Amino acid sequence: MARSINESGSSWVFPDGPLEEIASRCDVITAASLVGSCKFYHDSATQSVALPASQPFGMPCVLHTHQTEVPPAHNPFYRVHKFKQEGAQKDKQHDAKDRKGTLCQLTPLDRISSDAVIPDGGTGMWAGANGDWIALLGFPWNWELVNVYTGRRIPLPPISEFKSTPDKLVFESNDQHLQLLKIAICRVPTAASNYTSFSVLAIFNAAIAVLHCASSRWTVLDNQFLAYGYSDAIIHKGIVFAVTQTGEVYAWNQLSWGPLLISTAPIPPELDEQGRYNLGSWWLARSPDGSRLFLVHTWGVTDGRDYTGLVRILPAAATSEGRHGRTIRGYGKGLLGCEVYSMDTSQLMPPRPWRRIISLGSYSLFLGVNYPIIIPVEDGAEHDRPNMARSNSVYTSHHAVGLAYPPSPEICRFSLNSEDCTVGFQTNIRWTWRQVPLWLIPSFANARQWNLPSRHRLCRGGGDGHLEALTGDNIDLIAAHLDVTYTVRLAACSRELYDMISKDEGKMHHWDEPCLLMPPPAYWFDEHWDVARASRLHDTVYDLVPLDHPRRSVALPFMHDRKWLGANGDWIAAADHHEWCLVNVYTERHIPLPSLPDSKIRHSIVSSRPAYSFNWGPAIYLLKIVICQVPTKGGRYADYKLIALFDKTIFYLEGGGDWRMLEALTPAPDYPNYCDAIELRGHVFAVDETDGSTYFWDTANENLMLPFVIPPPVVDDQQYAWFLAPSADGKRLMIILTVNKIGIANAEVPPDIPYAANGLQLRQYPPVATYVFELDPLSTARAGDFLWRQVNSLSDHSLFLGLNYPIIANLKKRESKAPDGTLVPFMRKNCVYTAYRNIRYNQYPKILRCNLQPDEGETVGVISLPKDGWDSVRQAAMWFKPALNIARSVLPLKKQ
């Protein structure tokens, strides 16, 4: 696939092709919707090799409720999206109702489950599916056909002969209770018919109703011969066929005759003798070429009811195997079974006999609440184990909606090969979901017929300019599923997209607001790493957590087998066992850094970790890499300035040069105990944790003479944590000190306070002393008089200190205190926020908020991260400010 290259010549926006980059990070349904939004994406998708690897397009999947329940207020997928209309004309069909997206899961047979966002009616219940369409049930009589990719809704009229009840699945007719089993979408709506022509069957336990047009009425098909309830129904060659719970098949020709009993159950003698057919389900389907009617009987699948008087078949699992996050169970021969029969329906009076089908060839059947699916399936093996997806098989799910008991097993594969046993698995951990699992094949095969919105056809032409075909609603939906880095890439495709995303009406991304960049909760909490990893794209997806808003994900592919050492702006300093490098978060531009001088330092690997030591003496420990000046395009990405901060020494690097060691006055073994360093106005400053003395060197001096020493601003017996930062105007040096250890009497630990806004745990500690001092180091150095001046207020700013280069954020719109004296909102002005001081400092608690002007008795806000597992995290949380402005630097030179 061609790269995305704009007029300024930049090709970084989507290095592997725009479609793969976005689609791999969207849910399956949104990714398919994106394909149908413009011709450029559609053509790219049809030629893509990588796209099927990132999403299960074309694969039979079980659509079911998501495993994790997320409160709607904090679920980024549960948002109301309104179509943005251009001009005065509006599509009434789309304006009639806001769109909601419900987070679900698509479970392929041989892959890890994928997220899927399905348009929902709020309280809608799935009752059927076919192709791109699902049937949704509301109350009362709020039935709709909904396109899962475009959100187009087609309301269905009520059945005038039936009366609704408080139960949306139960109706009354002539003093008879009717239970709705499912809605069979026999013929889907199409753009060619203006979405007005289709065929739908409403299948009840004792009635069948058919509808061919949204503007017409339902026709209820009478059956005076019915003795047992219906089980399934389809339309085949214009004739309605229905099968009962005992296998009788009836037919109706709506224009001339019906009902006609065309057959009784073709039960083999061995099943009839044991009464096993009473425990089975009956299904109808069509042959692959559509010429013959299939009758399918599955037996042995139980549903938890009391079968007194019948021979109950207990499906005791013979084998059990965990695969792709689910448990696959195998059942011995004779416990569960399936028969498939075929009939030529060209003659029904008298009907021709059923013929037993012993092989479906390369095809497999997928039966459930959905309309029957019969497709070719390729056999294969994975690690010498047979795949769950096989040809010549029948797959079943729930046969009806609203079952009081789930079938067991829930999803079955019946093989028509006599030597294969039946296998099955469950989709949900517990039976509490209102949505019935059904089969769905995600696909963009019909994308050329989709309208997004309805009056805009698929755009013609090619190139990035046609990304404007995406409406604001689609951009919101896509951006809600993209991580932060790829949202920036999407914004860089065109000025229109940048404007849409920068407005960010849904407030899904909080640009230019300091956030915590940290490993996802799976690293920290009790979730097993294998399970957590299986639910993510890869192990280089991290969390970006605003302090008062829902957390977002950020994809950092370059962090594979690397550890971050520091950050500044869009750049991260990272290291593996072999090299240090700078990497741009958004563009992934990689700048390798030179090695430390062998004449000064020795590098080795100890216990899979890099270790350093002086050639002449003790071990030294790397604390962090300070990115004092980031590389820029104008400087050909060689104008960076870095500090490698060790506990006993410092190295300084300017782009294009070599590391230079900055030596102090103290002789061995009384080495300095550095804890922070920055570069300001051509001088390097480093603070000693022992007493707060600050050393500074003139980097313009090639020989890097011995440093000046600035005495600490406070001299007492208290142990402080020291930080350095530049002032807001970049002219003065600030030193920040907080009490190193905080706590309360008797070493009591305050209780965690869950913060629903972002899922963090907060704590309150007693007030601690926090001071900020500043001076002009160059002027005072010339005068020989170093006098620190205390800063009592940061005004509208707050400081964010840690592994990252100090961030001075303007929080003018924020308050400095909570009106009710509580911990939240956690983001406030005139505060100092501290996180991990270095990559190996295991301070606990780790993240503090200290107000420079606290009220009497005001507590210190603490973000509590678990102490356990720190060693396994290997990534210390640091402050990072996501920025959309970088997208402007690579936008096309003229408005598209």
Number of C-alpha atoms within 10 A of each C-alpha: 16 12 14 19 20 20 13 12 12 16 16 19 26 22 16 15 22 23 22 25 20 23 25 18 21 26 24 25 24 24 26 25 25 28 26 30 28 26 22 23 23 24 14 19 24 12 11 16 12 16 20 15 11 17 24 23 20 13 20 21 24 23 25 23 22 21 14 11 9 13 10 11 12 16 13 20 21 21 19 14 17 16 19 13 14 8 6 5 7 14 12 8 12 17 13 9 14 14 23 19 21 21 23 20 24 30 25 22 18 18 17 16 23 23 21 26 24 26 24 22 21 12 11 18 22 26 29 29 28 21 20 20 23 29 26 24 24 16 15 14 16 15 22 23 26 22 22 24 28 25 24 21 24 18 16 22 17 15 18 12 12 16 16 18 13 9 10 17 22 16 20 14 13 8 7 10 16 20 21 21 24 29 31 26 27 22 16 19 21 14 13 9 9 8 15 16 17 16 18 24 25 22 24 24 19 20 19 23 18 22 21 18 17 19 12 11 16 22 17 17 17 14 17 7 10 15 12 14 16 24 24 31 28 26 23 18 15 12 16 22 24 25 27 23 21 21 26 20 23 22 24 20 15 14 8 6 10 16 20 17 20 17 18 14 17 18 15 10 9 9 12 12 10 12 15 21 21 18 19 19 23 26 24 25 26 21 17 17 7 11 14 18 23 22 24 22 21 22 20 22 22 21 16 11 8 9 13 7 7 12 12 18 16 12 18 11 16 12 11 14 9 10 13 16 14 16 14 20 19 21 20 16 13 12 18 23 21 20 20 22 18 20 20 15 17 12 9 15 10 8 15 15 15 18 14 15 14 13 15 20 12 14 19 26 24 25 23 25 26 29 27 22 22 18 16 15 18 13 13 13 12 9 6 7 8 12 15 19 20 21 22 21 24 24 23 24 26 23 22 24 23 21 13 10 11 17 17 19 24 18 21 27 26 22 23 23 13 8 7 13 19 24 23 22 18 18 23 16 10 9 10 8 14 15 17 23 29 28 29 26 19 24 21 23 16 13 21 17 14 24 20 24 22 15 10 13 17 21 19 10 11 15 14 18 18 19 22 19 22 21 20 22 19 22 20 22 22 23 24 22 24 24 23 26 19 23 24 26 23 24 26 26 27 25 20 19 22 22 12 17 23 17 9 18 11 15 14 18 25 20 17 14 17 24 25 18 23 22 21 21 15 15 21 19 13 9 12 11 14 10 12 15 16 14 16 14 13 14 19 18 20 20 20 28 25 25 22 17 20 21 23 23 19 25 22 19 14 15 19 12 12 20 18 24 26 25 28 21 17 18 22 26 25 23 20 16 14 11 12 21 17 24 22 20 23 24 20 19 13 14 16 13 20 15 12 19 14 10 9 12 16 16 17 13 11 9 7 9 9 15 16 17 17 16 13 10 10 12 15 16 17 20 22 27 28 26 26 22 20 21 21 11 9 8 11 10 14 16 15 18 18 22 27 22 23 22 19 22 20 20 18 21 21 17 20 13 11 15 20 20 18 21 19 19 13 9 9 9 8 9 15 24 17 23 23 28 27 24 25 21 14 12 16 21 24 27 26 21 19 14 20 26 18 22 24 22 21 20 19 9 10 8 10 14 13 14 17 16 18 22 16 17 21 15 9 7 7 12 15 20 19 23 25 26 26 20 19 16 6 11 14 17 22 22 24 22 20 21 15 13 13 15 15 11 7 6 8 8 12 12 11 14 14 13 18 14 17 16 16 19 16 21 19 21 16 13 20 17 13 17 21 22 19 20 18 16 24 16 12 14 13 9 9 12 11 19 16 21 13 15 14 12 16 20 14 17 21 27 23 25 24 26 27 28 25 23 22 18 18 18 17 14 9 15 15 23 22 14 9 7 11 13 20 17 17 21 23 24 24 27 25 24 21 23 22 23 25 24 22 16 11 14 14 13 18 20 22 24 22 25 27 21 15 15 11 7 9 19 20 18 22 22 21 20 18 14 13 10 12 15 11 9 15 15 19 25 26 28 29 28 20 25 19 22 15 16 21 16 12 22 23 20 14 9 9 13
